[in-house]
Amino acid sequence: MNPIRSFAETDYPATIGLWNRLNPDRSRSLEDTRHTDASLEGKVRKGRWVAEVDGEIVGVGEYSQNLGSLHPQKFILEGYVAPEFQGQGIGKALYDQVLEALQGYNPISLRTTVRENSSRALRFLQERGYAETKRDWVSVLQVAEAHLEPFVGLEERLKAQGLEIRSLAELLQTDPQAISKLHALFSEIRLDTPRSEPPTPISLETFVENVVSGPDYDPKAFFIALENIEWVGMSCMFRVGQAKELDHWFTGTRRPWRGRGIAQALKVRTVRFARENGFATIRTDNDSRNAAMLAINDRLGFRRGAAQISLLKELVHGAVL
Ligand SMILES: CC(C)(COP(=O)(O)OP(=O)(O)OC[C@H]1O[C@@H](n2cnc3c(N)ncnc32)[C@H](O)[C@@H]1OP(=O)(O)O)[C@@H](O)C(=O)NCCC(=O)NCCS
């Protein structure tokens, strides 16, 4: 019997449970995943299937698109199979299902990621014509062991230059334009982030629905650097459900303000927030080409785990997959 069927609303707990079992350092929260899926509805093309054996979900396969680099014929694939069910053709069946569903869109490229220690998944993809394009370091900071001493006085030195750091929660209290200012700041800085595909604009409406909302969003964990009334830098984290963990989303400084220690000071502030609020770990992932960001994180004591490899398969327009 074919174990593959379409994903159903009731599959969320089992699929998130499987993902978290396989990716403990990139765990997802149930409610936030539901929120993310709902907020992508109508904005990206998306399809998901599960493999079910004896009533148990043992694998997931899906296609979606990158909201920040949208192209109607470019897709992102994700697939995973419970270790005890690997080697039985389930991954292949899920993959074939995903590709079949994509045919109608005439895809020109497929991207996916795999951890460097998943040799079976890597081989699976290489055999199907995927080639590595970049690596990201997935890193974790044990908050209690963070190296904050070298940065004592950094925020005060910036203050003496007219720069201050405030949380988004504080700014929201007095500035009705805070969210649109954050959107403008993010939209400018994200253009300089190393990435796989050219960035496409993210509207304010999409930003509100997909970033500054949802159960894991907490404006107290978003920090902004200001020079007088000008917003010049940001470092923002999300909660991960009820876990004692924070997930770094985005850090950046506007070009004219770079090299002054602003990003470093913002990240120090995020670690202090974690300490003061009882979080045990902060996780992040960084493009291996982003020397500045990696240096900032290394200094704070982030430890790198298995890298995440990005792979690409380019398809000749109209080619049979
Ligand atoms: C990465 C980025 C946030 C750094 O911001 P910044 O405010 O200029 O960083 P800082 O001034 O705090 O730099 C702190 C340290 O980073 C390191 N650093 C900065 N630029 C560097 C570079 N080009 N190469 C290597 N290390 C660098 C240095 O160690 C520096 O400390 P030092 O000046 O005392 O030696 C900024 O370049 C940026 O916004 N880039 C685009 C967005 C992005 O890629 N964000 C990360 C993805 S979430």
The ligand as an SDF file (V2000), in Angstrom:
LIG
                    3D

 48 50  0  0  0  0  0  0  0  0999 V2000
   27.3310   41.8240    9.9810 C   0  0  0  0  0  0  0  0  0  0  0  0
   26.9410   43.2260   10.4570 C   0  0  0  0  0  0  0  0  0  0  0  0
   25.6610   43.0870   11.2620 C   0  0  0  0  0  0  0  0  0  0  0  0
   28.0430   43.8200   11.3440 C   0  0  0  0  0  0  0  0  0  0  0  0
   27.5640   45.0570   11.8650 O   0  0  0  0  0  0  0  0  0  0  0  0
   28.5410   46.1610   12.5230 P   0  0  0  0  0  0  0  0  0  0  0  0
   27.7110   47.0540   13.3330 O   0  0  0  0  0  0  0  0  0  0  0  0
   29.3620   46.7530   11.4490 O   0  0  0  0  0  0  0  0  0  0  0  0
   29.4660   45.2310   13.4120 O   0  0  0  0  0  0  0  0  0  0  0  0
   30.4010   45.7400   14.5920 P   0  0  0  0  0  0  0  0  0  0  0  0
   30.9160   47.1020   14.3170 O   0  0  0  0  0  0  0  0  0  0  0  0
   29.6820   45.5160   15.8690 O   0  0  0  0  0  0  0  0  0  0  0  0
   31.5890   44.7050   14.4730 O   0  0  0  0  0  0  0  0  0  0  0  0
   31.9560   43.9580   15.5360 C   0  0  0  0  0  0  0  0  0  0  0  0
   33.0940   43.0280   15.1260 C   0  0  0  0  0  0  0  0  0  0  0  0
   32.7780   42.3090   13.9610 O   0  0  0  0  0  0  0  0  0  0  0  0
   33.9880   41.9970   13.2870 C   0  0  0  0  0  0  0  0  0  0  0  0
   33.8820   42.4650   11.9350 N   0  0  0  0  0  0  0  0  0  0  0  0
   33.2160   43.5440   11.4780 C   0  0  0  0  0  0  0  0  0  0  0  0
   33.3040   43.6030   10.1410 N   0  0  0  0  0  0  0  0  0  0  0  0
   34.0680   42.5580    9.7590 C   0  0  0  0  0  0  0  0  0  0  0  0
   34.5200   42.0710    8.5210 C   0  0  0  0  0  0  0  0  0  0  0  0
   34.1920   42.6890    7.3730 N   0  0  0  0  0  0  0  0  0  0  0  0
   35.2770   40.9480    8.5070 N   0  0  0  0  0  0  0  0  0  0  0  0
   35.5950   40.3010    9.6520 C   0  0  0  0  0  0  0  0  0  0  0  0
   35.1770   40.7130   10.8630 N   0  0  0  0  0  0  0  0  0  0  0  0
   34.4340   41.8250   10.9090 C   0  0  0  0  0  0  0  0  0  0  0  0
   35.0900   42.6510   14.0010 C   0  0  0  0  0  0  0  0  0  0  0  0
   35.6270   41.7050   14.8890 O   0  0  0  0  0  0  0  0  0  0  0  0
   34.3790   43.7340   14.7520 C   0  0  0  0  0  0  0  0  0  0  0  0
   35.0300   44.0770   15.9030 O   0  0  0  0  0  0  0  0  0  0  0  0
   36.3080   45.1050   15.8670 P   0  0  0  0  0  0  0  0  0  0  0  0
   35.8880   46.2270   14.9920 O   0  0  0  0  0  0  0  0  0  0  0  0
   36.4450   45.4660   17.3020 O   0  0  0  0  0  0  0  0  0  0  0  0
   37.4120   44.2990   15.3290 O   0  0  0  0  0  0  0  0  0  0  0  0
   26.7230   44.1950    9.2420 C   0  0  0  0  0  0  0  0  0  0  0  0
   27.8180   44.0420    8.3630 O   0  0  0  0  0  0  0  0  0  0  0  0
   25.4430   43.9620    8.4850 C   0  0  0  0  0  0  0  0  0  0  0  0
   24.4070   44.5500    8.7990 O   0  0  0  0  0  0  0  0  0  0  0  0
   25.4630   43.1030    7.4460 N   0  0  0  0  0  0  0  0  0  0  0  0
   24.2570   42.8070    6.6540 C   0  0  0  0  0  0  0  0  0  0  0  0
   23.2280   42.0080    7.4270 C   0  0  0  0  0  0  0  0  0  0  0  0
   23.7400   40.6600    7.8140 C   0  0  0  0  0  0  0  0  0  0  0  0
   24.4680   39.9870    7.0880 O   0  0  0  0  0  0  0  0  0  0  0  0
   23.3210   40.2070    8.9880 N   0  0  0  0  0  0  0  0  0  0  0  0
   23.6450   38.8990    9.4780 C   0  0  0  0  0  0  0  0  0  0  0  0
   22.6480   37.9160    9.0910 C   0  0  0  0  0  0  0  0  0  0  0  0
   21.4010   37.8030   10.2880 S   0  0  0  0  0  0  0  0  0  0  0  0
  1  2  1  0
  2  3  1  0
  2  4  1  0
  2 36  1  0
  4  5  1  0
  5  6  1  0
  6  7  2  0
  6  8  1  0
  6  9  1  0
  9 10  1  0
 10 11  2  0
 10 12  1  0
 10 13  1  0
 13 14  1  0
 14 15  1  0
 15 16  1  0
 15 30  1  0
 16 17  1  0
 17 18  1  0
 17 28  1  0
 18 19  1  0
 18 27  1  0
 19 20  2  0
 20 21  1  0
 21 22  1  0
 21 27  2  0
 22 23  1  0
 22 24  2  0
 24 25  1  0
 25 26  2  0
 26 27  1  0
 28 29  1  0
 28 30  1  0
 30 31  1  0
 31 32  1  0
 32 33  2  0
 32 34  1  0
 32 35  1  0
 36 37  1  0
 36 38  1  0
 38 39  2  0
 38 40  1  0
 40 41  1  0
 41 42  1  0
 42 43  1  0
 43 44  2  0
 43 45  1  0
 45 46  1  0
 46 47  1  0
 47 48  1  0
M  END
$$$$
